[in-house]
Amino acid sequence: MADRREVYFVSDVHLGPGGGGLAEREAEFVAFLRSIPAETTRALYLLGDIWDFWFEYRAVVPKGYVRTFAALSDLIDAGVEIVFVPGNHDLWPLGYLEEMGIKIMRQPFEVVLDGSVFCLGHGDFLGKVPFRDWLVGTIFRSKVLRALFSAVHPTPAYALARAWSQSNKEGRGEYQFAGQGEPLYGWAEDYSRSRKVDYFVFGHYHCKVDMTLPSGAHFVAGESWEKGAHFFRWDGQELSYK
């Protein structure tokens, strides 16, 4: 059996309903999944916002994504571990992904790859985030809101989600990462003071980030797939951005 050393990290694909260009982006994402060499790959980490909105009702799941799930299932069947970290757009999985064989992890968490320690997450809600972001994040993580939303018929529920996502994107504009002044950077800096970490890998910010913390740990994040395909790849010795 080939040595399974390769590990892939991907985030912010934003597959429908509010992400736009669903068919083209899903085709690009599926092409990426199909390009992963299963015989030499150990794991694939989906670091949040793979879907622009995701909500599972107990008896039904969202329409679409058939090719995406087929490609993920093929990787699982070939022995590749797939781990999903919910982001702020897809934080409501209720068991369907786990039935497929996908492992759900909540941020932040650590994995050791070939002796290197990786701290992984989506990146939202870590550190001293602005009050508006904290308030929105708290509301959407509410079990009460989830229960209320589950009582709404899927057709108006997803229409509401699509409208919310679109207005959020229009109001956000192009994000500029604030470097050492970014809450997530400060959180990682504090975290690495008490724990040995070699790599922090996140998404969420929709811009490429590659910095070194005072501890010597690498701090990276990738762009949104709305700008084109991107991912990180670990080959057993080096983390590269593709």
Summary of the structure (lengths in Angstrom):
residues: 242
radius of gyration: 17.6
end to end distance: 26.3
largest distance: 51.1
contacts: 737
relative contact order: 0.18
helix: 37%
strand: 20%
